[in-house]
Amino acid sequence: MESHRDDLPWKFTSPTAVLTLLLGAFMLFLSVRGAMDPLAAAQGFGLPISSADAVPWLRIKSGRDLGVALALFGLVATRQRRAAGVFVLACSVMPVVDALTTWSHGASPAVFLGVHGSAAAFCLALAPALLWRSGLRRLAGVRRRSPST
């Protein structure tokens, strides 16, 4: 059987793997911060909450972030590049909803666009790079030379 380019493993040092791991690390940071100091995490999120009644909801967000981080780490560890692309693309809905939620509750554009809009943009740039065989090169417009026969 002839080896095809798609059959080659996704290297941990590839730009898309590194960016996916960075995204996972950031989600892990958000999860730990939300669990340890939920009120400060809410302020960073764009919803200044001072009531202890909101803490359980903030812990739910912390659990969501932990689940996303573990899924990203697992997909990279098992070298499932395309599955990671589908997952990141599906998860791009979360920062869009977060942006709309913070915007509707009076957050400044710096917060709802800068925090959540940039997260959505990152996901929407990373997902195609993970899904396409040539990854970031295709996004950057760099063409790979075909091997001479």
C-alpha positions in Angstrom: 0.0 0.0 0.0 1.3 3.4 -0.9 1.7 6.0 1.8 -0.5 9.1 1.4 0.4 12.5 2.8 -2.7 12.3 5.0 -1.6 9.1 6.6 1.5 10.7 8.2 1.2 11.5 11.9 0.4 14.9 13.2 3.7 16.0 14.9 3.5 17.6 18.3 5.9 20.3 17.1 3.8 21.3 14.1 2.4 24.9 14.2 -1.2 23.6 14.4 -0.4 21.2 17.3 1.4 24.0 19.2 -1.5 26.4 18.6 -4.0 23.8 19.7 -2.0 23.0 22.8 -1.8 26.7 23.6 -5.6 27.0 23.2 -5.9 24.0 25.6 -3.5 25.6 28.1 -5.5 28.9 28.0 -8.7 27.0 28.6 -7.1 25.2 31.5 -6.0 28.5 32.9 -9.5 29.9 32.6 -10.9 26.8 34.3 -8.5 27.0 37.3 -9.0 30.7 37.6 -12.8 30.3 37.6 -12.6 27.5 40.2 -10.2 29.4 42.5 -11.5 33.0 42.2 -14.8 33.0 40.4 -15.6 36.6 41.1 -12.4 37.8 39.5 -12.9 35.4 36.6 -16.3 36.9 36.0 -14.8 40.4 35.8 -12.2 39.2 33.3 -15.1 37.6 31.4 -16.9 40.9 31.2 -19.6 40.3 33.7 -18.8 42.1 37.0 -20.6 39.9 39.4 -20.5 40.5 43.2 -23.2 38.2 44.4 -22.3 34.9 45.9 -25.5 33.5 44.2 -23.7 33.6 40.9 -20.7 31.5 42.1 -22.4 28.1 41.1 -22.9 29.4 37.5 -19.3 30.5 37.4 -18.2 27.0 38.5 -20.3 25.6 35.7 -18.3 27.7 33.2 -15.1 26.5 34.9 -16.1 22.9 34.3 -16.9 23.7 30.6 -13.5 25.3 30.2 -11.8 22.2 31.8 -13.7 19.9 29.5 -12.6 21.8 26.4 -9.0 21.9 27.6 -8.9 18.1 28.3 -10.6 17.4 24.9 -8.0 19.5 23.1 -5.1 17.8 25.0 -6.6 14.4 24.2 -7.0 15.2 20.5 -3.4 16.3 20.2 -2.1 13.4 22.3 -3.9 11.0 20.0 -2.8 13.0 16.9 -6.3 13.5 15.7 -5.7 16.7 13.7 -9.0 16.7 11.7 -11.1 15.8 14.8 -9.4 18.7 16.6 -10.4 20.9 13.7 -14.0 19.9 13.9 -13.9 20.3 17.7 -12.4 23.8 17.5 -14.8 24.8 14.8 -17.8 23.6 16.9 -16.4 25.3 20.0 -16.1 28.7 18.1 -19.8 29.1 18.9 -18.9 29.5 22.6 -17.0 32.8 22.4 -19.6 34.2 20.0 -22.3 33.5 22.5 -20.0 34.9 25.3 -19.5 38.1 23.2 -23.2 38.5 22.6 -24.0 37.8 26.3 -21.4 40.3 27.6 -22.5 42.9 25.0 -26.1 42.6 26.0 -25.2 43.1 29.6 -23.3 46.4 29.0 -19.7 45.2 28.6 -17.5 47.6 26.7 -16.5 46.8 23.1 -12.9 46.2 24.4 -14.3 43.3 26.4 -16.9 41.7 24.2 -14.8 42.2 21.0 -11.3 42.1 22.5 -11.8 39.1 24.8 -14.5 37.1 23.2 -14.3 38.3 19.6 -10.6 37.6 19.5 -11.2 34.1 20.9 -13.8 33.4 18.2 -11.4 34.7 15.5 -8.6 32.5 16.8 -10.9 29.5 16.7 -12.1 30.3 13.2 -8.5 30.7 11.9 -7.2 27.6 13.7 -10.1 25.2 12.7 -9.4 25.4 8.9 -5.7 25.0 9.5 -6.4 21.8 11.4 -8.9 20.5 8.8 -6.9 21.2 5.7 -4.0 18.8 4.9 -1.6 21.6 4.3 -2.6 23.4 7.5 -1.3 26.9 8.1 0.5 27.0 4.8 -2.8 27.2 3.0 -4.0 30.0 5.2 -0.8 31.9 4.6 -1.0 31.4 0.9 2.3 29.4 0.7 2.3 26.6 -1.8 4.3 23.4 -1.2 6.5 22.4 -4.1 5.7 19.0 -5.4 8.4 16.3 -5.0 10.3 15.6 -8.2 9.9 12.1 -9.6 
